[in-house]
């Protein structure tokens, strides 16, 4: 039997913890549970899980505190579990080094997809520069070396900024990137920019790539948080 990948679940609500454990265990993952931040930190250092699911509202330490402590010694993937009302916290968590988030209530498929994305990114991070040279999904092809974009084999003309945006999202396909992290990456950490310039560029990109820009197929808006590209 192959070695099971282990997932550490730091969640104080028993029902949610049980729900997550059932889904993960029945899909072949080994599950470690912690019902508070201190236990979570200690399991993290003693068991080296492959992915951490971290609830932001914990009884002892603040979830953000746990996140920052883990980031102090490890870059393993952390998926934050948040409530629908915690938009600001989600963004803060992503900007502090969380890899992704999942909003309660969530279904089994969504949870498993997030875990697979996290594991895939972990693999890429470990192999560093062996990232795929081409992004190709449902007719959209981005060639990172030739810097070309084609849609159903028709060449798409993007401005330099638009191309940078699309390739950044494509290289992180499946993962949400916050507005701030995108702005920093494209315009630099000291650029005097705001979300407006990002929205304008994204609207232009969608007009060029999406059959129906109001219902995007390739680049999704995570409201109040950022963008995520089709994995
Ligand atoms: Ca909680």
Boltz pocket constraint, residues with backbone or C-beta under 6 A from the ligand:
constraints:
  - pocket:
      binder: B
      contacts: [[A, 11], [A, 12], [A, 13], [A, 55], [A, 56], [A, 57], [A, 58]]
      max_distance: 6.0
